[in-house]
Every structure is written in structure tokens, then in C-alpha cells.
Amino acid sequence: MSQARLMDGTALARRIVERTARRAAELTGRTGTAPCLATVLVGADPASVTYVRMKQNRCRTAGIVSRHVELPAETSTGELVAALRSLSQDPAVHGILLQHPVGEHVDERAAFEAIAPEKDVDGVTFASFATMSFGGPGFVSCTPGGILRLLDAYDVDLAGKRAVVVGRSAILGKPVGMLLLARDATVTYCHSRTRDLASVVREADVVVAAVGRPRLIKGEDVKPGAVVIDAGYNPGNVGDVDFDSAALRASLITPVPGGVGPMTIATLLEQTVDAAARQLGG
Ligand SMILES: Nc1nc2c(c(=O)[nH]1)N[C@@H](CN(C=O)c1ccc(C(=O)N[C@@H](CCC(=O)O)C(=O)O)cc1)CN2
């Protein structure tokens, strides 16, 4: 029997997308130009294909034009950088998303840096990370931004809380830790070299699992009353948290599916309309 309250990302994301659609319609009516998101996919990893398709479909429902660029798996760093620079210079494109991961032979960082900061609606460039970390007015990395929106929607006060982030990826672990720090949480990052992960997690008032290891975080490692955010996206829609056991101890918990995932896409759409509004004026 679960005692935790579910944090409903699907419902919150729906409200954000509805509001974003109204803003997109208003912008299109006023400027004669609809916001446009370019998605770039390298190769045909089935999960990435699904995620990109979900983003395109959600764009359509929100009145955002979706332009898709598909590149073969063997695309070189130079070719990918050239494609992203070309989109960065195209005035008809307001936001750019490079689906992660790209092939191991590609320098993903170099590719991300080819995205113009004003079109970085996925919040992946060094410039966006720095601006986000210092609380400036740029774009946040979408999953971390979505997580903070969920925490706010459920009135989780982060000031002085111990937050443990499990994972340190560039698009998830690192930026979510910076956003939690900006809200005055005491943040600890855990990763593959962390000793005795369970004992660190047991100290956490807020746990963010963002490591990509199915059901790594068990209920016995959750402090009673903790807030548990499962940002894992493993094959078969399995999160990084063992939901059934963790829900017995947590006060609030995100499900997979239906928690963080929908918030990632809602944040992407919202930031695409923000980018278009800035570029089109208004
Ligand atoms: N450039 C980026 N690449 C990736 C990101 C990202 O934010 N930017 N995040 C992840 C995966 N991801 C988006 O790309 C993503 C994963 C899952 C979901 C989602 O809504 N999942 C649903 C269930 C999906 C289903 O029913 O099949 C859910 O959790 O409810 C959205 C986005 C990797 N790459």
C-alpha cells in the first residue's frame, strides 16, 4: 500500500501545453509567423525516434511548426555541426533540439555548442548552463526545468533541505543540482564512483534519480517523508526508482510513466514559444 502522494506530471504538463498553445496562437496571429522548432536526430535509435516523434506531435497540438532533420548514424561531428549552424542561421527556425545521445564517434559537446544560444530551447549549451546556474534569463535544460515546476506545483519548499542527485549527466544531473542549489537546497551529487550510495540517499529530504539504472533506488534507502523524483527513462518505461517500495516511505513521488517525462516536453514547447516571441518581437 502506497502512502506517498503521486506527483502528476501528465496533468501539469497538459496545463502548460494548453497555455503554450494559446501563446503560440496569439504570437502567430500578431506576427503572421508560427513558432518553429527544429528537431535533429542522428541515427535511428528506437527510443530516440519515439521521443522525437512525441515532441513533434506535441508541437503540432500546440500550434508550433516542427521541422525535422534526420541524419545517418555515420554523420561526422563536422557534418552535424554544419547542420546545426545552418539551422542557427535560419530565421524561420526559432528553437533547435539535438536529440541525445548521438553516436559515440560524434563530439556531442561540439554539436551542442553549434546551437545559437537564443535558439537553445533545450538548454544544452555552456551559455545556457551558466545563465541557468546564476539565475539569469536564459533557457533551462528541459527535464531539470520540468522537475522544478513539479516541485513548485506540489509546494515543496527546498530551502535548507538536503537534496541528493543521483547522476551527473550534462543534460540532467548537473543542471538539476544547480537549480536545486539556486533554491537554497544543500545539494549532494552521487555518481558511479560514489561510495555507499544507499547511505547518502538515506540522508535526503529530496532525491532526484537521474542515472539510467532501472530501479536502482529502493524503498529501504528512502528517508521516511522524502520527496522522490524519478527522472530515469529506461527501456520499457521503467524508472530509476523501485516505485512500489519507495512509495511506502516517500511523502511525494513521481511515477514512470506520467511524472517527469511529460514535463520535459512541456518545458521544451514553452521555451520554443519564448524563443519565438523574443525573435519575432514581443
Ligand atoms: N536533447 C535531449 N535529448 C534527450 C532528452 C532531453 O531532454 N533533451 N531527454 C531524454 C529523453 N526524453 C526526451 O528526449 C524524454 C523521455 C521520456 C519522455 C516521456 O514523456 N515519457 C513518457 C512515457 C513515454 C511513452 O509512453 O512511451 C512518460 O514518462 O510519461 C519524454 C522525453 C533523452 N534525450
The ligand as an SDF file (V2000), in Angstrom:
LIG
                    3D

 34 36  0  0  0  0  0  0  0  0999 V2000
   18.2230   16.6960  -26.3960 N   0  0  0  0  0  0  0  0  0  0  0  0
   17.6270   15.9360  -25.4560 C   0  0  0  0  0  0  0  0  0  0  0  0
   17.7640   14.6170  -25.5060 N   0  0  0  0  0  0  0  0  0  0  0  0
   17.1710   13.8790  -24.5320 C   0  0  0  0  0  0  0  0  0  0  0  0
   16.4100   14.4590  -23.5120 C   0  0  0  0  0  0  0  0  0  0  0  0
   16.2990   15.8600  -23.4910 C   0  0  0  0  0  0  0  0  0  0  0  0
   15.6640   16.4750  -22.5920 O   0  0  0  0  0  0  0  0  0  0  0  0
   16.9130   16.5690  -24.4880 N   0  0  0  0  0  0  0  0  0  0  0  0
   15.7550   13.6740  -22.5860 N   0  0  0  0  0  0  0  0  0  0  0  0
   15.7580   12.2500  -22.7200 C   0  0  0  0  0  0  0  0  0  0  0  0
   14.5500   11.5830  -23.2110 C   0  0  0  0  0  0  0  0  0  0  0  0
   13.3850   12.3860  -23.4960 N   0  0  0  0  0  0  0  0  0  0  0  0
   13.4470   13.3890  -24.3930 C   0  0  0  0  0  0  0  0  0  0  0  0
   14.2020   13.4510  -25.2890 O   0  0  0  0  0  0  0  0  0  0  0  0
   12.1140   12.0000  -22.9900 C   0  0  0  0  0  0  0  0  0  0  0  0
   11.9190   10.7960  -22.3720 C   0  0  0  0  0  0  0  0  0  0  0  0
   10.6500   10.4000  -21.9380 C   0  0  0  0  0  0  0  0  0  0  0  0
    9.5850   11.2530  -22.1230 C   0  0  0  0  0  0  0  0  0  0  0  0
    8.2010   10.8760  -21.7190 C   0  0  0  0  0  0  0  0  0  0  0  0
    7.3150   11.7090  -21.7550 O   0  0  0  0  0  0  0  0  0  0  0  0
    7.9670    9.6440  -21.3460 N   0  0  0  0  0  0  0  0  0  0  0  0
    6.6440    9.2100  -21.0110 C   0  0  0  0  0  0  0  0  0  0  0  0
    6.4280    7.7910  -21.4350 C   0  0  0  0  0  0  0  0  0  0  0  0
    6.7080    7.6060  -22.8840 C   0  0  0  0  0  0  0  0  0  0  0  0
    5.8820    6.5450  -23.5390 C   0  0  0  0  0  0  0  0  0  0  0  0
    4.7090    6.4320  -23.2190 O   0  0  0  0  0  0  0  0  0  0  0  0
    6.4420    5.8770  -24.4140 O   0  0  0  0  0  0  0  0  0  0  0  0
    6.4000    9.3780  -19.5250 C   0  0  0  0  0  0  0  0  0  0  0  0
    7.3940    9.4050  -18.7570 O   0  0  0  0  0  0  0  0  0  0  0  0
    5.2580    9.5030  -19.1490 O   0  0  0  0  0  0  0  0  0  0  0  0
    9.7800   12.4660  -22.7110 C   0  0  0  0  0  0  0  0  0  0  0  0
   11.0270   12.8330  -23.1490 C   0  0  0  0  0  0  0  0  0  0  0  0
   16.8550   11.7020  -23.5980 C   0  0  0  0  0  0  0  0  0  0  0  0
   17.3050   12.5380  -24.5780 N   0  0  0  0  0  0  0  0  0  0  0  0
  1  2  1  0
  2  3  2  0
  2  8  1  0
  3  4  1  0
  4  5  2  0
  4 34  1  0
  5  6  1  0
  5  9  1  0
  6  7  2  0
  6  8  1  0
  9 10  1  0
 10 11  1  0
 10 33  1  0
 11 12  1  0
 12 13  1  0
 12 15  1  0
 13 14  2  0
 15 16  1  0
 15 32  2  0
 16 17  2  0
 17 18  1  0
 18 19  1  0
 18 31  2  0
 19 20  2  0
 19 21  1  0
 21 22  1  0
 22 23  1  0
 22 28  1  0
 23 24  1  0
 24 25  1  0
 25 26  2  0
 25 27  1  0
 28 29  2  0
 28 30  1  0
 31 32  1  0
 33 34  1  0
M  END
$$$$
